[in-house]
């Protein structure tokens, strides 16, 4: 049932409620009181004023914790206007408790530093003075940071995570044979979990046992029978039941997410704990299984006009509208889907993606996919002792913070309680009289499978390439055949990334990956007879680089757009977006701005020809004069050209001293037009201010 519909989709984000729970530990003796006065906000860093501990370590060591977004990390961050703390009270209390635990047990206090992630970490490492000891990386920045080669290898400190088994998920898997990144984000389920409409399943007679009881997906999972072949048989029964209803599909999905989920359920990955896996047998099996569902019309997928890219949020909308039984639903839209179903008296469930028939239920290769993002690194230049202490502090801080938020004494208790709350918040029917407990157990199973994340393909820059190959292979675009053939023909796309990154990370060289910031005047006006060599480009273009600073014009060059050349300088006229003015920094990074050009005759002595618009619209009383349009079809000046016909309306300047929009009436306003050779024409326009 493949549909190729041309439509736009509104991306509606459903807010996930934040847990608002009490404190953990010894509630009678623990002091969570904030200091009497918060430390003053600094431009780049805010330090806590935690009291010196009365017990535990006496020597205090400061760990600098850096982030791009201070309000989300620093409990002492204050609004510059109101002076109030920007963090919610419960969140703030938990973070202060975590700070105190680190101070009492490790002698660590934190200094919070705000920075530009892609710029300041590299700058500071190059300068030999890392901006922070723990650097938060916003999700999606990790690949660039790794390319900059500014991250310390954490191999010698991996044992610290193994020693704290419950928090070992905080260390990301090795990337290119080494540990580089950590995470403090607890993930509760896949980004695109397999959800289903419980009520629709209960209507299907062929999904009932001999006693008339519905055989639910979660029941099959609990019994260890939830496999690919079982899922396919399940979908066939649903499809047969709803085949006369063209508004209801058995399984509406994005084939990319379905295949990625299937790959993990077969022990494969694009890039996972075992590295690059796009050519693995498990990945090929996953594609073959999803393709078999597609060819059997058990999958419905809608595509954009390119013929191979699915709408990634559409499954949620179809689940919400009761148009599909199963859907790989984006996690941020699940709550909306649940609400839509509830409005019709229906409910939704969640079940792990079924496993490959080649694996047993307890096979450690049977996984659920969770995309990684929002990481933490320790930059090069942080010494060994500080690195070890920073990791210990991060582990203790995170565990204390989570326990405090959950009102429990261990991370395991937190995960159990929080996953129950999350399942309810998402709207899954954990109170269903038949399978409520089973749905909750499935949610907790997923939480335990994905809490630290395991899919590094987005983070490392492989996902877009894989999406392109897999999409074209499903729908035969650009001559692509089956996945095994397509991936073999395009492995260079992935191996080039591997080889580049291995070369970078095996060297000691720091890499500037950021483009210069280019500014320019547009349009540019130059006299006829100008050449590329004679033009004073510095009058029009400038650039500043994160490493090189203000860039000289020796780093500037122009690149003509198609259909243009330096010949334009021979003839007066206006040339729209004709070239790119670009700067190249010392590391080879290039950025540009495209410019339009006015070529004028500098020897012209004739004043511009100006045409006044006698039908210009009235101006409403109290209009801001800066918003008035003075030139163009709707302006007071219809046109203004020089002796060669070159448009000079950008040079229209009104004398606003005679215009008072606070009082109704008709005003004579002098408008001056200067051409690029310096010739001037002044006309008077009548501006009528009216009360409306």
N, C-alpha and C positions, 0 to 999 in steps of 0.2 A: 504494500500500500504506500509506495513512495509518492510523496506529493512534492511538486516543485511550485511553491506559492511565492508570489512577489508581494511581500508585505513588510511594513516596518513594525518593530516591536518596541513597546515601552518597557524599559528596564526598571522594574519596580523593586526597590530594596525593602525587605521587611526587617524591622529592627529586632534584634535578639536581646531579650532582657538580661540585665546584668544581675548576677547573684548578689543579694544584699543580706549577708549572713553575719553572725556574731563572731567574737574572737575565740582563739583556741588556747591551749596550754593551761597553766595554772591561773585561772581567772581571778583568784583572791589575792595573789601576790604579784602578778605581773603589772608593771607600771607602763601604761600606754599614754600618759599625759604628754601633750606637746609642750615644747619650750614656751616660756612666757612671751617672748617676742621672736617672730620669725626672722631669719637672716635677710638682709637686704638683697633684692634681685640684682644680679650683675648682667652685663651685656652678653657674656658668653658662658658663664658658669654660675651655679647656685649651690652653695655648700650647706650641709645640714649643721645644726648646732646641737648635736646629740651630747648629752652629759657624759662625763668621764665615768666609766663603770666602777661600781664599788666592789665587784667581784670579777674573777676571771682575769684576762690579760690586762696588764697595766700600760704596756707600750701601745700607743695608738698609731695605726697606719692608715693613711688616706688612700682610698681607691677611687679613681676618677671614672665616673660612669657617664658615657656620652650618648646623646640621642638627637634626632632631628626634631623631636616634638616633646618639649619639656613638660607640658601639662599631663602627659600620659605616664610619666615616670617619677617626677620629683614631687613628693608630698608637700614640699615647702614653697612650691611655685605660687606666686601671687599675681592676681590681675593688676596690671599697671595702673588702671584707673580707680578701681574700687578698693584695692589692697586685700581683697578676699582671696582665700586659697582657691585655686582652680580645680582641684580634685574633689570628687564627692566624698562625703564624710566617712562612709564605711570603707571605701577604697583607701582613703588616706590613713585611717586608723590601722588597717592591715599592713600598709607599707611602713608606717612608723614602727609597728611591732617588729617587722622584719629587720629594719635598721637597728633597733635595740638588740635583737638577738645576735646580729653580726658584731655589734660593739661588745656585748657581754662575753660572747664565746670566742671571738677571733680577734678582738681589739681593732676592728675595722670600722671606720666611718666613711661615708660616701660624699664625694663632691660631684655634683651633677653639671655636665658641660653640654651646651647646645652647639650644634655644628651643621654645616652643609655636608651631608654624607658623602657625596661623590667628589667633593672638592677638598674639604678640610682634613680628612684622614690622610690622604696622599700628601698634601702639603706638609703636614706635621711630621710624617714619617721621613719625608725627604729632608726635612730640616733637622732630623735627629731628636725630635721632641714630640712623641706621640700625643695627639690631642686628648686621648683618654686611655685608660687601661682596659675598660670594657666598652666596646663600640657597638651600639644598636644599629642594625642595617635594616632599612625599610624593605618590605617584601618586593622583590624585583630588582633591587640594587646589588644583590650578592654577586651576580656574574661579573658585573663591572668592577666591583671591589676585588674579586679574585684576579681579574685581568690586571689590575693595578699592582698585584703582587705585594700587597701591604699587610697581609694576614700572617700571623705567626702560625707555624705548624704546632698542633697540640698533641702530637703523638706521645710525647714524654709525660703528658698529664692525663691521658685517657684513663689511667687507673683510678683517678679521683672519682670518676663517674661510676666505675665498676664497684668501688668500695661503698657507694651509696646506691644500692641496686634500685630502690624505688624511684630514684631521680635519674637513672642512667639514660632515660630517653632524651635528656637535655643535650647530650652530645650527638650531633648529626653524624651520619655514616661517613666513612672516608670518601673523599672526592679526589680523584687522580692519585690514589694510593696514600693519601694523608688526611688527617683530621684538621679541619680549619674552622668549622662553624659550630655554634651552640644555639640553643633555642630555649626560651622560658615560656613559650606559648603552649598551653594545654589544648589539644584538639580533641573534639568529642566524636566526630564522625567524618566520613569522606566528604569532600566538597560537593560531590554529585552522588549522594546515596541512592540506593534503589528503594523507592517508595511505592506504595500501592493503595488503591481504594478498597478498604475492607468490605464495605457495603456491596460494591459491584461483584466482588468475588463470592460473597454469600448468596448471590442470586443465581450462580452457575450450578445447575443440578449435577453436571458431570464431575464437579469438584467436591462431591459429598461421598462419605463412606456408606457402608451398607445400612448403618443406623440413621442416615440422613444428616450426619454432622459434617460441616464444612471442613475440608482439609486445607488448612491455611499454610502459606509459605513458611511462617515461623515454626509451625508444627513439623514440617518437613526438615527444616534446618535443625531443630532440636533433636530430631531422630537421626540426624546424619545423612539424610537422603536428598539434601538440597544441592543437586549437581546440575551441570549444563543440560544434560539429557532430560532430567526431571523438569527443569525450567522450560525447556522447549515443549515438552508434552503439556505442561501447565498452560503455556501460552496458546497452544493449539486448541485446547478445550475452551479457553476464554474466547478465542477468535471465532470458533464455531458457534458459540452461544450468541455473540453480538454481531455476527456477520450480516444480519439484516438491518442493523442499525449503523448507518454510515457515519454517524457522529461519534461513535465510541471505538477506540482502538485498543488492542490487547496491550501494546507496549510502544509508547511514544518516547523517542529518545534522540539524543545527539550521538551519532555513531562513533565519534571520537571518544566520548566519555565512556560509552558502553564498552568499547574495545580496550580502553585503558583499565577499566574495572575488571574485565575478563582476563586481561594479561596478568594482573596482580593475583587474581584467583587461580591462575595457573603457575604462579611462582616466577613471573617475568616482570620486566619494567622497561621503560624507555631508558632512564638512568636511575638506578636504585642502589641498594647496598652493595651489589656486586659490580657496579659500574654500568657501562653502556650495554643495553640488552635488546636493541631494536632488531637484531638478527637472530635472537634466541628462538628455540622451538616453541617455547611457551607463548611468545608474542605472535608467532605465526598461527599457532592453534587458536589463540584468542580471536584473531582476525577471521579465521575460517569459521569459527562458531558464530560470530556476529553476522558474518556474511550469509551463513546458512539461514539465520533468522530473517535477514533482509530478503533473500531470494524466496523464502517461504511465505512472504507477506505477513510475517508475525511482528515485524518492526515497522513503525511509521516514522519517517523522518522528513522534515521540510527543509528545503535548501534555498540559499540566496541565489541570485542570478548567475553566479559563476558556475553553478551546477554541481558543486561538491562541498560547499561549506554549510553545515546545518546551523539553524538558529539555536544558540546554546541555552537561552532562557525559555524557549517555547515549551519544553516538556512541563515546566512548572505551571504555566498558564493552562495547559490542557488538563493537567491533574486538578487544578483549581476549578475548572469549568465542567468537570465530570466527563471529559472527552477521551480519557484513557484510563486503563486499569493500572498499569505499571508505568513508571517514569523515573529516569535518572534525573532527580530534581536538584537544581542548584540550592545549596544549603540556606542561602539568605532569602530564598523565596518559599521555603517550606511552610513557614507560619502562615503566609498568605494563602497557600494552597489548602492548608488544613482549615482555615477559616471559611474559604469558599465551599469546601465540602460540608462543613458543619452547618452552613446556612441552608443546605438541602437535607439535613438530617443524616449526613454520611460522615465517615471518619476514615483516617488514613493510618497505615502502619509502615514500618521500616523493617527491612530484612537484609542481612549481608548478601553481597553479590554471590551467586552460586559458584561452587568450585568446579574446576576441571574434573572430568570423570577419571583422569589419570592419577588424581591425588586422593588420599584418604582424608577424612574429616580432621584428624589430628596432625596431618602433615604440616610441618613448620613452614613449608613453602606456600601454603594456602593463606593468602593475605588480602587485605582490603587497601585500596589506594588512598593516600592522603598527600596532597601537594604541599611542599614545604615553602615557607616564606617567613619574613620577620625574624631575622637571625641576629646573632651576637658574635663578634670576633674579638680577638686580642691582637692589636697591631704590632708589627715589627718594631723593635726598639724598647718594648716592655721587657724588663729583665726576668730571669727565671723565678726568682723569689716572689716578685710582684705578681707574675702570671699565676703561680700556684695559689697565692693568697686570694687573688681575684676570683679564681674558679671556685675555691672553697666558699668564699663569701657569696658568690652567685648561687651556688647550690643551697646553702643555708638560707639565704634571703628568699629564694623562690619557694622552698618547702615551707618556711615559716609563714610567708605571705599567703600561700594557698590554704594552709591549715587555719590561719586566722580568718580568711574569708569563709571557710566552711564550718567554723566552730567545732573543729575536730583536732585530734592529736597526732594524726599521721596522714601522709599523702594518700595512702590506700583508702582511708576513710573518706578523705576529701573527694577522691575520684568517684567512689561509689555514690556518695550523697549528691555531688554536683551532676553526675551523669543522669541521675533520677530527675533532678530539677530541670536539666536541659531537655530531656526527652519530653517532659510536660510542657515546657516553654515553646518548643517547636510545634506542639499540637498533635503529637502522636497519641493514639488512643491507648495509653497504658492502663486505662481503667475498663477496657473492654471486658465483658463478663466471661468471655471464652479464652481470649489470647492476650489480655492486657499484660499479664506477667511475662509472657513469652516475648512480646514486643519490647518490653523494658529490658529483658535479658539480652535480646538482640542488640539493642542500643548500647548496653554496657559492653557487650562483646566487641562491637565496633570501636568503642572508646578505647578499650585495651589494645586493639590492633593498631590504632592510628594516632595515639596520643602524642607521639613525638614527630610524626610525619615520616614519610618514606619515599616519596616521589620527588626527585631532585631535577626533573627534566625542565621545568619552568625556570628554576633558579639558575641552571647552567646553560640555558639557551638552546636546548634541543627540542622543546615542545612545539614551537612554531614549524620547524622543519618536519617533524613527525606528523603533525596535523595535516600538512600539505600533502605528504606522501600517502598517508592513509586515506584521506578524503578522495584524492584522485584515483586511488586504487579501487575504492568501493564503487565509484560511479564512472570509471573508464574515461576520465578526462585527460587530455593531452597524451593519449596513447598509453596511459598507465594500465598495467594488467593486474594480476593478483598481487597480494602483498609480498609474498616471497620473491617474486620477480622484481617488483617495483623497488623493494628495499635493497636488493642486491645491486640494482642499477644506480641507486642513489646513495650508497653508503659513503661516498666521498663527502657528502654534505655533513655527515656526522663525524667521520674520521678527521676531517680538516679541523673541526672544533677541538677534538681530542688532542691532536698533534700540536695545535697552537697552544692550548692551555698547558699541556705537559711541558712544552718548551719554556713557557713563561714561568711556571711554578718551580721548575727545576733550576732556574737561574736566580741570581741575586739582584737582577735588575728591577728597579721600580718603574712602572709604566704609567705615563700620563695618558689617560683615556678620554679626558674631557676636551671638547671643542672650545675654541676661543669664542667669546661673546662679541658679536659683530654689531656695530651701530652704523647707520648711514642716513643721509638726507635723500629723500625721494619726493619728486623727481629731481634729477641732476640737470643743470643748465650749463652748456659749454658753447663757446663760439665756434662758428664754422671754420674748418681748417685744423681743428684740434686733432691730435693723434694720440694713440695709446701712450706713447712715450712722453708727450708734452703735457698731457692732462695732469692737473695737480690733484690727484686722487685723495690726498690727505685732507682736502677741503670738504670732501663728501663722505669719507669712510674712516672709521677708527675701530680698534678692537682691543680687548683686554683678555689675557689668558690667566688661568688659575695658577700656573707655574711661571710663565714667562713675564707676567705683568703686562703693562701697556706695550703693545706691539708696534714696532716700526713699520714703515711702509715698504721696507725690503721684504716683508712677509706677505705683501699684498699682490694679488694678480686678478685679472678679469677673465671670465669665460663667457664667450658669446653664446646666446641661445640660438636655437635653430632659426635660420632665415635672416640673421643679423650678422654684421661684421663691422669693422672699423670704417667701412665705407659710409656709414650713416653720418659721419662727421663732415662729409663733403657737401651735404645738402640740408638747408634749414628745414626743421619740422619736428614733430613729436614722435618718439619711438617708444612704444609701450613694452615694458618689462623685457628689455632687449639683452641685458647681460647680468651675470652674477659677479659681484665683487667679493672676493674670498681671501681669507687669511689662513696661513698654515703655521701652526706653532712648531716649536723645536722638536716635538715628538711626532710630528707628521699629521696631527689632527687638523681637519679642515672644516671651516664653517663659512657661510656666505649669506648675503642678502641680495635679492634681485632688485635691480633699479630700472626706472624708465628715464629717458633722456630727452631734453629739449635742446635742439641745435639751433642757434640763432646767428644772425648777421651782426657782428659788433659795429659795423660801419653804417648801419641803418640810422637815419636821422628823422624818420617819420614817426609821429606819435601813433600809439595803438588806436585801432578802430573799436569803439565800445558801443554795444547795443543795449539800451535800457528796456527792461521788461515792464511795460505799462499795465500789465494785468497781474502783477505780483499780488499775492494774497495779503489780506489785512493781518495785522499783528494784534494778538490778544493782549488785553490790559495786564500789566505786571509781568509780561514775558521777560525772561532773562535774555538780555541782548546778545550774550555769548552763544546762544543757541540759534540765532537767526542765520538763515542761508542767504548769502549775498550774491553768489554767482551760480549759474547753471539754469536748467529748465524751470526750476521752482524758485529761483532767486530773483533779486532785484536787477541783476545784470544778466541778460540772456547770453551774451557772448562778448569776448574781448580777444582780438588777434593783433599781432604786429604786422609790419609791412609785408612780411613773407607768408602770412597766414598762420604763423605759429600761435597756438593757444596760450594766452597769458592770464586766464582767469585765476590761476593760483595766486596771482599778484594783486588781486583786488583788495583794497584797504578802505573801509568806511570811516568817516569822522563821526564817532558816536557822541561827541560833545553836544550835538544839537538834537539828540534823540532822548526823549523821556517816556519810557513805556509805562510809567506809573500814572500818567495823565492821558486821557483820550484826546485825540486830535490828529492833524496831518502835519508831518515834519519834513522839511527839506534836509536831506542828508547828502553831503558831498562824498563822492566815492572816487578814489584815485586808483588808476591802473598804470603800472610801470612795466614796460617790456624789458627783456633781458639785456638790451643795449642801453638802458637808462632813460629812454624816452617816456614821457608822462602824458596821460590824458586824465582830465578830471570832469566828471559829470555829476549832475544833481538828480537824485531819485526822491520820489515822494513816498514816505512811509506812513501809512494810516494805522493808528492805534485805536482799537475799538473795544468796548465792553461787550462781553459775550454772555 
